Amino acid sequence: MIDIDLAIKPGMSNASDSRTPLIATFKVRLNGETIAIDTVGQAYRFITNLSATEWMEFRSLHRDAVNALGGAAENAMLRVQATAALRALFVRARLL
């Protein structure tokens, strides 16, 4: 079981609404559709709306990306780290 308790972490509640731009735009293919992800909010919603089971194999990278995106939502200077964490997750999950 993956322990993803995002509700208790400060700043995480508004991460899904963040318009802070990532350093890169990720084009992810999901169910035959290409989705462009270029903001912290879009990335946060994408990786938290999929079920925990889908991320189980990558739980450490997933946790790192969620935490990094939450940090970038609070402080835009952390968007470089958030982009790197998201890239690592997407590459490992073969979504790019």
C-alpha positions as CSV (number, residue, x, y, z in Angstrom):
1,M,0.0,0.0,0.0
2,I,1.3,3.4,-0.9
3,D,1.2,6.1,1.9
4,I,0.2,9.2,0.0
5,D,-1.4,11.5,2.7
6,L,-1.3,14.8,0.9
7,A,-4.0,16.5,2.9
8,I,-1.9,17.1,6.0
9,K,1.0,18.8,4.3
10,P,1.0,22.6,4.2
11,G,0.7,24.1,0.7
12,M,-0.4,20.9,-0.9
13,S,-4.1,21.8,-1.0
14,N,-3.4,24.6,-3.5
15,A,-0.8,22.8,-5.5
16,S,-3.5,21.5,-7.9
17,D,-4.5,25.1,-8.6
18,S,-1.0,26.5,-9.1
19,R,-0.2,28.2,-12.4
20,T,3.5,28.3,-11.8
21,P,5.2,27.2,-15.1
22,L,7.5,24.2,-15.1
23,I,10.8,24.5,-16.8
24,A,9.8,22.1,-19.5
25,T,6.5,21.1,-21.2
26,F,5.9,17.4,-20.9
27,K,3.8,15.7,-23.7
28,V,2.5,12.5,-22.2
29,R,0.5,9.8,-24.1
30,L,-2.3,8.4,-22.1
31,N,-5.0,6.2,-23.5
32,G,-4.0,7.1,-27.1
33,E,-4.3,10.9,-26.3
34,T,-1.4,13.3,-26.0
35,I,-1.6,15.6,-23.0
36,A,0.6,18.6,-22.6
37,I,1.7,19.4,-19.0
38,D,3.4,22.7,-18.5
39,T,2.3,24.0,-15.0
40,V,2.8,22.8,-11.5
41,G,-1.0,22.5,-11.1
42,Q,-1.5,20.4,-14.3
43,A,1.4,18.1,-13.2
44,Y,0.1,17.8,-9.7
45,R,-3.4,16.9,-10.8
46,F,-2.1,14.4,-13.4
47,I,0.0,12.4,-10.9
48,T,-2.5,12.6,-8.1
49,N,-5.6,11.8,-10.0
50,L,-4.4,8.4,-11.2
51,S,-4.9,5.7,-8.6
52,A,-2.2,4.8,-6.1
53,T,-2.0,1.3,-7.6
54,E,-0.9,2.8,-11.0
55,W,2.1,4.5,-9.3
56,M,3.0,1.6,-6.9
57,E,6.0,0.5,-8.9
58,F,7.3,4.1,-8.8
59,R,6.2,5.1,-5.3
60,S,9.5,6.7,-4.2
61,L,9.7,8.8,-7.4
62,H,6.0,9.6,-7.2
63,R,6.3,10.8,-3.6
64,D,9.3,12.9,-4.6
65,A,7.4,14.5,-7.5
66,V,4.3,15.2,-5.4
67,N,6.5,16.8,-2.7
68,A,8.5,18.8,-5.2
69,L,5.4,20.1,-6.9
70,G,3.9,21.1,-3.6
71,G,7.0,23.0,-2.8
72,A,7.0,24.7,-6.2
73,A,3.4,25.7,-5.7
74,E,4.5,27.6,-2.6
75,N,7.8,28.9,-3.9
76,A,8.3,29.3,-7.7
77,M,12.1,29.1,-7.2
78,L,11.6,25.4,-6.6
79,R,10.1,24.7,-10.0
80,V,13.5,23.5,-11.4
81,Q,13.5,20.7,-8.8
82,A,9.9,20.0,-9.4
83,T,10.5,19.7,-13.2
84,A,13.4,17.3,-12.5
85,A,11.4,15.1,-10.2
86,L,8.5,15.0,-12.6
87,R,10.9,14.1,-15.5
88,A,12.5,11.3,-13.5
89,L,9.0,9.9,-12.7
90,F,7.8,10.1,-16.3
91,V,11.0,8.6,-17.8
92,R,10.9,5.7,-15.3
93,A,7.2,5.1,-15.9
94,R,7.9,5.3,-19.7
95,L,5.3,8.1,-20.2
96,L,7.6,10.3,-22.3
